[in-house]
Amino acid sequence: MALLQELTEEEKSFIPTYCRLWNGITISTSRLDRNQVQGVIQRIYEILGLAYPNIHYCDGPHALAASTKGRFDNLYYCQDGMVFPTLEMARIHDLQQRFRGSIGSWDWSLAYPCNQVKGGYIDESLANFLQHEFLDDLPLSWRREKGISWIFPRCGYTTEACMLDFHFSVAQRTLRAPYNVPLWQAYKHLIQVCSWFIAFESDCYLCEPPTTFLFERKIPTPTSMQFIHEEQLKIASSSWDEDEM
């Protein structure tokens, strides 16, 4: 991966454009385009060697949790420490790790502009919000496991997709290894058009995006200036058009 000082001025000039594009995708409130979703899910399942799944659309996170309750039977651990409740979600996550290998280790001076909306916090907040519903009928051993990614962490992945997109499109000369272009296009499209989802072998459940994202900005103090740009998601009952919220 290129260090910031290794980029040309022309390459650096593209960074804000990619950040605006992918930060906008992170907090998009547009309804899912079902034609696009069906196409990209079909392609991803083909890559995984699976048949086209039944696709289910959920109006909000409670509906997503209710629709998948009782379907989990094991935990799947990825090499980078991520933990998923289905094998299919773990395998999709592993696709991302293959792309990481093409650009090498992260340069956080480049990554920071791509993460202004803190996508990882959004995913974590939503997963924590729903955790009790997923754990309700599962064995006690599941409750001891910390950091289960109950939903595909789509918002956090837009940050990494921004980094990957920049390198693959603008800074190819800095790549450490070749990458699979058709595979990258399929994965990129998945992150662009899908919201949070839970994937099983024969079914894929997708949650519509919220109608609103509400953030609470932290007030910096003289001893914590690093928090000037740090925001934390508040999930509000009015964020989804869903009766049970």
N, C-alpha and C positions, 0 to 999 in steps of 0.2 A: 504494500500500500504506500502511496506517495505521502511523504511528509509535506506539511504546508509549504515549507521553504523550497521544496523540490518542484513545485508546480510553477509553470510559467504564468505571467500576468494575465494572459489570455485565458488560460485554464481557470485561474482563480475567479475571473469575472463571471463564470458560469455558476459558481456556487450559490449565490442568492436566488437565481432562477430555479434551481433544483430544490432548494429549501422551501421556497414559496409553493412550488408545485406539490411536494410531498407533505408539507405541513397542512396544506389545504385538504389533501386526501385524508389525513389523520382525523380531522374534525368535521368531515363532510356530514351533513344531515340529509342528504338526498336519499330518496327511497331507492331500494335496490331495483336495478334494471334486470328483470327476470330472464330476458333473452340472453343478455351478456353473462349473467350468473350461470345459467344452464350450460352455456358453451365452455366456460372456463372450468367449471366443476367436472364436466365430462373429460376435458383434456387432462386435468390433474389426476383423475382416477385412472385414465389410460396410462399415464406415466407410472402410477403405482401398480399397474398390472391388474386393475380391478374393473369390473363391469360398471356401467353407468348407474349411479345410485338413485334411489328415490329422494327427491329434494323437497324439504319441508320448510315453509317460511313462517317465522314466528314474529308476532307484532312487538314483542318486548322481551326482556331478560327473564321475567317470571315464566312466560310461555315457553321460552327455550329450556329452562330448567325443568318445567313440568313435562315437557314432551320427551325428555331424555332420561327422566328419573327411572331408576331400576335397570338401566341398560349397561351400567359399568360393571366390569368383572375383574379388572386388573389395572395395575399402574405400569407405565412404560417410561423408562429412564433413558435420556439421551446423553451422549458423551459430554456435552457442555453443562450438564446438571439440570436441564429442564425436565420436568415431570408432567406427563400427560395421562389422561384417563382412558385413551383409546390408542391402539397401535397406529391407526391411520393418521391421527394428528401428529404423533411422534415422527412418522415417516415424512410427512409434509415439512415438519420442522427441519429434518435432516437435509432436505433439499437446500434450505437456506445455508446450512453449514458448508455445503459443497461450494457455494458461491463465495463464501467468506475465504475459503482456501485460495481462491484465485487472486484476491487482493492482499492477502497477508493479514497481519495484526492491525487493529484499529488505531488510527491516529486521532485522539480525542479532540485535538485542535481543529480538525476537519469535521468531526462528528457533532460537535456542540451546536453549530448553526442549524443542523438538520433536526435538532431535538428541542426546538423552542417550546413546543406545546406538551412536552413530556409524555409521549404516547405510552411509554411503559407504565406510568402511574395510572393512566386511564384504564388500561387492561387490569392492573393489579386491584384498583378500586372496585371495578365491576366484578372481578372474580371473588374478592372478599365479600362483596355485597350479596353474592349468590351462594357462597360456600355452604351455609347451613342447609340450604335446600338440596344441594347435591349430596351432602353427607347424611341426610335424614335417615335413609334406609340402608346405609353401608356399614360394614364392620368397623369396630373400634380402631383397628390398625390403620384405617384410612385417615382417621382424625389425628393420628400422630405424625403423619407426613405433612411437612410444611411446603408451601409454594407450589401446590398442584395447579397447573394451567387448565382450569376447567373448561375454558373457552379458548379457541385459537387466538393468540395475542396479536390481533391484527393491527392495532394502533401502534404498539411498540415495533412491530415489524416494518411499518412505513419508514421509521427512522433508518433502519438498516437498508431498506430498499432504496432510500434516497442516496445513501453512500454507494451502494452497488451501482445504481443507475448512473451516478456521476462518473464513477471509474470506468464502467463499461462503455459509456457514451463519449466522455470527454478526455479521460486520462488513461486510455488504453495502454499507452507506452509504459505505465508504471505497474502493470499487472505482473504478479509473481508466477502465474500459471494460466493456461488457456481455460476458457469456460464454455459450457454448452449453450450456444445462443438460443436454439428453440426451447430448451428447458427454462432458460432465464426469461424468455418472453412469456411463457405459460405462467411461471411463478409471479412475475411482475403483474400480469393481468389479474391474477388471483387477488393480490393485495389491493389493486386499484378498484376492483368492482365489487368485492365481497365485504361484508361487515363481519362481526364475530360469528363464528360457527363452531359446531361440534360434528366431527366426521366419524362415521362408523363404516364398516365394510359395505353395507348395502343401503345406508341412509346417510343423508347429510342435512343437518338442521341449521338454518341461518336465521340470525336475529336482524330485524330491521334496525337501522341506525336511530339514535334518539332524535327527537325534534329539536333539542337544545343541549348545548354543552355549557355548564355553569362552572366557572373557576373562581377560586378565592386566592387573591394575590397576597403573598406574605410581605409584611413591611420590614425592610432591612434595618438593621441596627449597625452602629459603627464596628461591632465585632463580628457581624455576619453579613458582610457585603456580598458574599457569594450567593446569597439568596435573592438578589435583586430581581432576577429573571425566573425564579423558581415558582411554579404554580402547582396547585394540587386540586385534582378534580373533586367536585362535590356531585354525587349522584342524587338528583332531586326527583321527587315523585312526579313532577310535571314534565320530566325529560322524555318520557315515553307516553304515547297515546294508548294507554293500556289500563283497563278498569281496575285490575287488581293491584296496581302500583299505589 
